[in-house]
Amino acid sequence: MGLLFVFVDGFGLGRPDPATNPVYAMDLPVLGPIAAALEGDDSPDGEPRLVTVLGRTGFTVAADASLGVPGLPQSATGQTTLLTGVNAAAYVGRHVNAFPMGRLKALLDERSLFTLGVRAGRRVTFLNMFRPDGLQLLLEGRRRASATTSAALAAGLRLRTVEDLLRGEAVYHDVTCWTIVGQHYGVPLVPPEEAARRALAVARAHDFCLYEYFLTDIAGHSQDIDLCRTALRNLDAFLAGVVAGLDEECDAVVLASDHGNIEDVSHGAHTANPVPIAAFGRDARPAVEGLRDISQVGGRLARSAGIPGVPEGGPGTAREGGWLHEPADT
């Protein structure tokens, strides 16, 4: 009865304008219906919308990613919020981009779903494969880690390698390995349906499994419409494989984002748009019902995975339980 959390970087809910929103310019069997179900939800109310994907039903809500903090939402604080159930932007007093450092990193070290899961004896894992050169730099401290990677390392998780991928036990960040084929890593192209099968198999062997897809954010920043289409097409095909392969009584899948970006290619910056939170399979409606902002996602994931100690989010979580101090520099 595993939980697969698909974190999609930089995917918000934009205007239904094919000229600026590539989601509406493509046939996307999963992301398309989710966006359509939430169309016009500019003020998140926590009321789940029913969404039907490939004959399977799920539930989705629009969630605020700005978290009551002025400015555009950013990756370091948004991802830390998703992984801890704490409003990280309110905690440090601003949105922080790129990599978590200082107090954000300390928060991830102590309070992420990975750390609390390990402490509770739950089976937690990070599905993404790391290239050997990048992994070496990370382990040597010569490359800064994203929030997800930082949380995994702090919890003592083994990061998955090319060997794991060749055994069918990992998925690369681009789903199919199309960005690294021919670069001397020895990996073949992996069809999205096969990547989905692998993701479900790994998730079923764990209580909590995280997969991160960040090409959506890279593509949005680039304003390269071809890259946007490729990023969305591969992600959607992967999600379609996951949904089609679900055992709806046992498997749980939750999709969430940290901020908007790719839904508006008229500029290359993040957006203040709400982001979709969608759930399929086991306990899909309770996974999203009542969610108004992304600080509430971590608590729902923890509940599904049986991980104690994660706040339910919402107002006040920047100082939840007294274990955090006043906001300070990151």
C-alpha positions in Angstrom: 0.0 0.0 0.0 2.6 2.5 -1.2 2.2 6.3 -1.7 3.8 7.8 -4.8 4.3 11.6 -4.5 4.9 13.1 -7.9 6.4 16.6 -7.3 6.2 18.8 -10.5 8.3 21.9 -10.3 6.8 25.1 -11.8 3.3 23.9 -12.8 0.5 26.3 -12.1 -3.0 26.9 -13.2 -3.0 29.6 -15.9 -5.5 31.2 -18.3 -7.0 28.8 -20.9 -5.2 30.5 -23.7 -3.3 28.2 -26.1 -1.1 31.2 -27.2 0.5 31.5 -23.7 -0.5 28.3 -21.9 0.9 25.1 -23.5 -1.3 22.9 -21.5 -4.2 24.2 -23.6 -2.3 23.9 -26.8 -1.8 20.1 -26.5 -3.7 16.9 -26.0 -2.7 15.9 -22.5 -4.8 13.0 -21.1 -3.9 13.7 -17.5 -2.8 17.3 -17.0 -5.4 18.6 -19.4 -8.4 17.2 -17.4 -6.9 18.4 -14.2 -6.4 21.9 -15.5 -9.9 21.9 -17.0 -11.5 20.8 -13.7 -9.9 23.7 -11.9 -10.3 26.3 -14.6 -11.2 29.7 -13.0 -10.3 28.6 -9.4 -8.3 31.7 -8.7 -9.3 31.8 -5.0 -8.7 28.3 -3.6 -11.6 27.1 -1.5 -10.5 23.6 -0.6 -13.5 22.0 -2.4 -12.3 18.9 -4.4 -13.2 18.7 -8.0 -13.8 15.3 -9.5 -11.5 14.6 -12.4 -11.7 11.6 -14.8 -8.5 10.4 -16.4 -8.4 7.4 -18.7 -11.5 6.1 -17.1 -10.1 6.4 -13.6 -11.6 9.0 -11.2 -9.6 11.2 -8.9 -9.9 14.5 -7.1 -8.1 17.8 -7.5 -8.0 21.2 -5.8 -6.3 24.5 -6.6 -3.9 25.5 -3.8 -2.2 28.9 -3.1 1.6 28.8 -3.4 2.2 32.4 -2.2 1.5 31.4 1.4 0.6 35.0 2.5 4.1 36.3 1.8 4.6 39.2 -0.7 6.4 38.4 -3.9 6.5 35.5 -6.3 6.7 32.0 -4.8 10.1 30.3 -5.2 11.5 26.8 -5.2 13.6 26.6 -2.0 10.7 27.8 0.3 8.0 26.1 -1.8 9.6 22.7 -1.8 10.6 23.0 1.8 6.9 23.7 2.6 5.7 20.7 0.7 8.2 18.4 2.4 7.7 19.6 5.9 4.1 20.9 6.2 5.6 24.2 7.5 5.0 27.5 5.8 8.7 28.0 5.1 8.2 31.4 3.4 6.5 32.8 6.5 9.1 31.2 8.7 12.0 33.0 7.0 9.9 36.0 6.1 10.3 35.9 2.3 10.3 33.6 -0.7 13.7 32.0 -1.3 14.7 30.7 -4.7 16.9 27.8 -5.9 18.7 25.9 -3.0 17.8 25.8 0.7 20.5 27.0 3.0 20.8 28.0 6.6 17.5 27.8 8.5 15.7 26.3 5.5 18.2 23.5 5.3 18.0 22.9 9.0 14.2 22.7 8.8 14.5 20.1 6.1 17.2 18.2 8.0 15.0 17.9 11.1 11.4 17.9 9.8 11.1 16.6 6.3 8.9 13.6 5.5 12.1 11.6 4.8 13.7 12.4 8.2 10.5 11.8 10.2 9.7 8.7 8.2 13.1 7.2 8.9 12.8 8.0 12.6 9.4 6.3 12.7 10.7 3.2 11.0 8.7 3.9 7.8 10.0 2.8 4.4 10.8 6.0 2.5 12.7 6.5 -0.7 13.6 9.0 -3.4 13.0 7.5 -6.9 15.1 9.8 -9.0 18.3 8.5 -10.6 21.4 10.6 -10.3 24.2 10.8 -12.9 27.5 9.5 -11.6 29.3 12.9 -12.1 26.6 14.9 -10.4 26.2 12.4 -7.6 30.0 12.6 -6.8 29.8 16.4 -6.7 26.9 16.2 -4.3 28.4 13.7 -2.0 31.7 15.7 -1.9 29.8 18.9 -1.1 30.9 20.6 -4.3 27.4 21.0 -5.7 24.5 22.5 -3.8 21.5 20.3 -3.4 17.9 21.0 -4.1 15.3 20.8 -1.3 14.4 17.2 -2.3 18.0 16.0 -2.5 19.0 17.8 0.6 16.1 16.2 2.5 17.1 12.7 1.2 20.7 13.1 2.1 19.9 14.5 5.6 17.7 11.4 6.2 20.5 9.1 5.3 18.8 7.8 2.2 20.9 6.2 -0.6 20.5 8.2 -3.8 19.7 6.0 -6.8 22.3 5.5 -9.5 22.6 4.4 -13.1 22.8 0.8 -11.9 19.4 1.2 -10.2 18.0 2.5 -13.4 19.4 -0.4 -15.4 17.8 -2.8 -12.9 14.4 -1.0 -13.4 14.5 0.5 -9.9 14.8 4.2 -10.7 13.4 6.9 -12.9 15.5 9.8 -14.4 14.3 13.3 -13.9 13.2 13.6 -17.5 11.2 10.3 -17.4 12.7 8.7 -20.5 16.4 9.6 -20.2 16.2 11.6 -23.5 18.5 14.3 -22.1 21.4 11.9 -21.4 21.2 9.2 -24.0 24.5 9.0 -25.8 26.4 10.8 -23.0 28.4 7.7 -21.9 26.2 6.8 -19.0 25.1 3.6 -20.6 21.4 4.2 -20.2 18.8 3.4 -22.9 15.7 5.4 -23.7 12.9 4.3 -21.3 9.3 4.5 -22.6 7.1 6.6 -20.3 4.9 3.6 -19.7 7.9 1.6 -18.5 9.0 4.5 -16.2 5.5 4.5 -14.7 5.6 0.8 -14.1 8.9 1.1 -12.3 7.6 4.0 -10.2 4.6 2.0 -9.1 6.7 -1.0 -8.3 9.2 1.0 -6.2 6.3 2.8 -4.4 4.6 -0.4 -3.6 7.7 -1.6 -1.7 7.7 1.6 0.4 5.4 3.7 2.5 6.4 6.9 0.9 8.1 7.3 -2.5 9.0 10.7 -4.0 9.6 11.4 -7.7 10.7 14.9 -8.8 10.1 16.3 -12.2 11.7 19.7 -12.7 11.9 20.1 -16.5 8.6 22.0 -16.4 10.2 24.8 -14.5 13.3 24.8 -16.7 11.1 25.0 -19.8 9.0 27.7 -18.4 12.0 29.9 -17.6 13.4 29.3 -21.1 10.1 30.3 -22.9 11.1 27.7 -25.4 7.7 26.4 -26.7 9.2 23.2 -28.1 10.9 22.4 -24.8 7.7 23.2 -22.9 5.8 20.8 -25.2 8.4 18.0 -24.7 8.4 18.5 -20.9 4.7 18.4 -20.7 4.2 15.5 -23.1 6.7 13.2 -21.3 5.4 14.1 -17.9 1.8 13.5 -19.0 2.6 10.1 -20.6 4.3 9.1 -17.4 1.3 10.1 -15.3 -1.0 8.3 -17.7 1.0 5.1 -17.2 0.8 5.6 -13.4 -2.9 6.2 -13.4 -3.6 3.3 -15.8 -1.5 1.0 -13.7 -3.0 1.8 -10.3 -4.5 -0.7 -8.0 -7.2 1.7 -6.8 -7.7 -0.2 -3.5 -4.0 -0.2 -2.5 -2.0 2.4 -4.4 -2.1 6.1 -3.7 -0.7 8.8 -6.0 -0.5 12.5 -5.2 0.7 15.2 -7.6 1.6 18.7 -6.4 3.7 21.7 -7.5 5.6 24.4 -5.6 4.7 27.4 -7.8 3.5 28.4 -11.2 5.7 28.9 -14.3 5.1 26.8 -17.4 1.4 27.7 -17.6 2.4 31.3 -18.8 5.2 31.4 -21.4 4.6 35.1 -22.2 7.4 35.7 -19.7 10.2 33.6 -18.1 9.4 34.2 -14.5 7.4 32.3 -11.9 3.8 33.2 -11.4 1.5 33.8 -8.5 -1.1 31.4 -9.9 -2.6 28.7 -7.7 -1.1 25.2 -8.3 -3.0 21.9 -8.8 -3.0 19.2 -6.1 -4.4 16.0 -7.5 -4.9 12.5 -6.0 -5.8 9.1 -7.5 -6.2 5.7 -6.0 -6.6 5.0 -2.3 -8.2 7.7 -0.2 -8.0 10.2 -3.1 -10.6 12.6 -1.8 -9.3 12.8 1.8 -5.8 13.5 0.4 -6.9 16.8 -1.1 -10.2 17.8 0.6 -9.9 21.1 2.3 -6.5 22.0 1.0 -6.2 25.7 0.4 -2.4 26.2 0.3 0.7 24.1 -0.2 1.6 24.1 3.5 -1.2 21.5 4.0 0.2 19.0 1.5 2.9 17.5 3.7 0.5 16.6 6.5 -1.8 14.8 4.1 1.1 12.9 2.6 2.3 12.0 6.1 -1.1 10.8 7.1 -1.3 8.5 4.1 2.2 7.1 4.6 1.8 6.7 8.3 4.6 9.2 9.2 4.0 11.0 12.5 5.0 14.5 13.5 4.2 16.4 10.3 2.0 19.5 10.8 -1.3 19.7 9.0 -0.4 23.1 7.6 -2.4 26.3 7.4 -2.0 29.4 9.6 0.5 29.2 12.3 2.7 26.4 11.0 5.8 28.7 10.8 6.0 28.2 14.6 4.1 24.9 15.0 4.4 23.4 18.4 7.1 25.8 19.5 9.9 23.9 17.9 10.7 26.7 15.5 12.2 30.1 16.3 11.2 33.5 15.1 11.8 34.1 11.4 15.4 34.9 10.6 17.8 35.0 7.6 18.0 31.9 5.5 
